[in-house]
Amino acid sequence: GPYEGYSYPVCTSCGRRHPGECRRAAGTCFKCGQTGHLQKDCKKNTAATTSGQADKKPGASGRVFAITEDHATKTSGIITGTLFIYGHVVCVLFDTGATHSVISSVFASCVTTTPTLLDHVLCISTPMKDSVRITHVYRDLLLQFDDKIRAINALPLDMFEFDIFLGMDWLTEHHAMIDCRSYRVIFGDIHA
């Protein structure tokens, strides 16, 4: 049936809403999810520059508006909820203001799929920074909606309160309609 949105309780450690254990309280790196270092010192920060793509000029652009739960609650056209990817529970944001679908860099490190190199550098505008350069994409990740499985191509992005943003690229491809009054996402081909 249609997907119902909801939000998580406020975390007593960090004051934000998120699923599972608080990454701040656990002392894990926000980039890779491991302990013993901070995001600014993470070895994964150098991965994008070793790809050979760092010197290329951006070939396309996009935008992602709601990076945090606070931004999401202040932005119209957004519904949050929980889905599954490969058995992992993921906190998902359906965002009509985002041109592309994205996956949290921390959550992406839990997925067994290896990202592939984009043909061009993609610059994504976010409310947290002017723009972020993206060089890789996670292709054909399998999202589970009740008994339906749907694929997603997601760009890795540093974000902490959501695991996945489903942007207009994905929503359009899957004929989704967002009913803001009842906080539901309805798929045009749900009975296919």
C-alpha positions in Angstrom: 0.0 0.0 0.0 1.0 3.7 0.1 4.0 4.6 2.2 3.3 6.5 5.5 5.8 9.1 6.6 6.8 9.7 10.3 9.7 11.1 12.3 12.0 9.6 15.0 12.1 10.8 18.6 14.6 13.4 19.7 18.0 11.8 20.6 19.0 12.6 24.2 22.7 12.6 23.2 22.8 15.0 20.2 19.3 16.6 20.3 18.5 15.5 16.7 16.1 12.9 15.3 17.7 9.8 13.7 17.3 6.0 13.6 19.5 3.6 15.6 22.5 4.4 17.8 23.7 8.0 17.9 26.9 8.4 15.9 28.0 11.4 18.0 27.5 9.5 21.3 29.3 6.4 19.9 32.3 8.5 18.9 32.3 7.2 15.3 33.6 9.1 12.2 30.7 10.6 10.3 32.4 9.8 7.0 33.2 6.1 7.4 31.4 5.1 10.6 34.6 3.8 12.3 36.0 4.8 15.6 39.4 6.3 16.4 39.4 9.4 14.2 37.3 12.4 13.2 35.7 13.1 9.8 38.4 15.7 8.9 41.1 13.1 9.5 39.3 10.2 7.6 41.3 8.4 5.0 38.1 8.2 2.8 38.4 12.0 2.3 41.3 11.3 -0.2 39.4 8.7 -2.2 37.8 11.2 -4.6 41.1 12.8 -5.5 42.8 9.5 -6.4 40.2 8.7 -9.0 41.6 10.9 -11.7 38.4 12.8 -11.8 39.4 15.6 -9.4 41.0 17.7 -12.2 38.0 17.6 -14.5 35.7 20.5 -14.7 32.1 19.9 -13.6 29.9 18.6 -16.4 26.5 18.9 -14.7 24.8 20.3 -11.7 22.0 19.5 -9.3 20.6 20.5 -5.9 19.7 18.8 -2.6 17.8 21.0 -0.2 17.0 19.3 3.0 20.2 17.8 4.5 19.0 17.7 8.2 15.8 16.8 9.9 15.4 20.4 10.9 15.7 21.5 7.2 13.2 18.8 6.3 10.5 20.0 8.8 10.8 23.5 7.4 10.6 22.5 3.7 7.3 21.7 1.9 7.0 18.7 -0.4 8.9 16.4 1.9 7.9 13.1 3.6 10.2 10.9 5.7 10.0 7.3 6.6 11.8 3.9 6.8 12.5 1.5 4.0 15.0 -1.4 3.5 18.1 -1.9 1.4 19.7 -5.3 1.4 18.1 -6.0 4.9 19.3 -2.7 6.4 16.7 -0.3 7.8 17.2 3.1 6.2 15.8 6.5 7.1 14.5 7.9 3.8 13.5 11.4 2.8 11.2 11.8 -0.2 12.3 15.3 -1.5 10.7 17.0 -4.4 13.2 19.9 -4.1 16.2 17.6 -4.9 17.1 16.9 -8.5 19.1 13.8 -7.7 18.8 10.9 -5.2 21.6 10.6 -2.7 22.9 8.1 -0.2 24.7 9.0 3.1 28.4 8.3 2.7 28.4 6.6 6.1 25.5 4.3 5.1 27.0 3.7 1.7 30.0 2.1 3.4 27.7 -0.6 4.8 26.4 -1.5 1.3 28.2 -4.3 -0.5 27.8 -2.6 -3.9 30.9 -0.8 -5.2 30.3 2.7 -6.5 31.0 3.4 -10.2 32.8 6.4 -11.6 30.6 9.0 -13.3 31.4 10.1 -16.8 31.7 13.7 -15.5 32.0 15.5 -12.2 28.6 16.5 -10.8 28.3 19.6 -8.6 25.4 19.4 -6.1 24.2 22.5 -4.3 23.3 21.9 -0.6 22.1 24.2 2.2 25.2 23.4 4.2 27.8 24.3 1.5 27.9 26.2 -1.8 28.4 23.0 -3.7 29.8 19.5 -3.4 31.7 17.7 -6.2 30.5 14.1 -6.8 32.5 11.7 -8.9 30.8 8.3 -8.1 27.4 6.8 -8.1 25.9 3.7 -6.4 23.9 2.0 -9.2 20.9 -0.3 -8.9 20.6 -0.4 -5.1 17.4 -2.4 -4.2 14.9 -0.5 -2.1 12.1 -2.6 -0.5 8.6 -1.1 -0.2 6.4 -3.6 1.5 6.4 -6.5 -1.0 7.8 -4.3 -3.9 11.5 -4.0 -4.9 12.6 -0.9 -6.8 16.1 0.1 -7.9 17.8 3.4 -7.1 20.9 5.1 -8.4 22.2 7.2 -5.6 25.1 9.7 -5.3 27.2 9.5 -2.1 26.9 12.7 0.1 28.0 13.5 3.6 24.7 13.8 5.6 23.9 12.6 9.1 20.2 12.5 9.8 19.0 10.6 6.7 20.4 7.5 4.9 18.8 8.1 1.6 17.1 11.1 -0.3 14.8 10.1 -3.1 14.9 13.1 -5.4 12.9 14.0 -8.5 15.0 11.7 -10.7 13.8 8.7 -8.8 10.3 10.0 -8.0 9.6 10.7 -11.7 11.0 7.4 -13.0 8.7 5.5 -10.6 5.6 7.6 -11.3 5.3 8.7 -7.6 2.7 11.2 -6.4 3.2 12.8 -3.0 0.0 13.4 -1.0 1.2 16.2 1.4 -2.1 16.3 3.2 -2.0 12.7 4.3 1.9 12.3 4.2 1.8 9.5 1.7 3.8 8.6 -1.4 1.7 6.8 -4.0 3.1 5.1 -7.0 1.3 5.1 -10.3 2.6 1.6 -11.2 2.2 0.1 -7.7 0.0 -2.7 -9.0 2.3 -3.5 -11.9 
